């Protein structure tokens, strides 16, 4: 790593620290409305959904693929069903991955 890259990374770390630290430093003095606190609970699922859904529906990146040939979609549907029925995160992940990989394998073998 060159000296310039080292300084650049250091400067980015410093800027990131300086824009985030005041929020943590004064967080005990700021009182947020209860409605905002309640709304913030939905932020992580919303962000995760915004990241995952395009990757599932557009596996090639150029168009939406709603077909049995989309192994990611089939695995996601299986994972949603297992998650809804069992409320078990490990079972949801394992089932979704097993269905995805087996469906993808079957598409390559039988097509």
Secondary structure in CASP SS format (residue, H / E / C, confidence):
PFRMAT SS
TARGET T0000
AUTHOR 0000-0000-0000
METHOD secondary structure of the structure
MODEL  1
X C 1.00
X C 1.00
X H 1.00
X H 1.00
X H 1.00
X H 1.00
X H 1.00
X H 1.00
X H 1.00
X H 1.00
X H 1.00
X H 1.00
X H 1.00
X H 1.00
X H 1.00
X H 1.00
X H 1.00
X H 1.00
X H 1.00
X H 1.00
X H 1.00
X H 1.00
X H 1.00
X H 1.00
X H 1.00
X C 1.00
X C 1.00
X C 1.00
X C 1.00
X C 1.00
X C 1.00
X C 1.00
X C 1.00
X H 1.00
X H 1.00
X H 1.00
X H 1.00
X H 1.00
X H 1.00
X H 1.00
X C 1.00
X C 1.00
X H 1.00
X H 1.00
X H 1.00
X H 1.00
X H 1.00
X H 1.00
X H 1.00
X H 1.00
X H 1.00
X H 1.00
X H 1.00
X H 1.00
X H 1.00
X H 1.00
X H 1.00
X C 1.00
X C 1.00
X C 1.00
X C 1.00
X C 1.00
X C 1.00
X C 1.00
X C 1.00
X C 1.00
X C 1.00
X C 1.00
X C 1.00
X C 1.00
X H 1.00
X H 1.00
X H 1.00
X H 1.00
X H 1.00
X H 1.00
X H 1.00
X H 1.00
X H 1.00
X H 1.00
X H 1.00
X H 1.00
X H 1.00
X H 1.00
X H 1.00
X H 1.00
X C 1.00
X C 1.00
X H 1.00
X H 1.00
X H 1.00
X H 1.00
X H 1.00
X H 1.00
X H 1.00
X H 1.00
X H 1.00
X H 1.00
X H 1.00
X H 1.00
X H 1.00
X H 1.00
X H 1.00
X H 1.00
X H 1.00
X H 1.00
X H 1.00
X H 1.00
X H 1.00
X H 1.00
X C 1.00
END
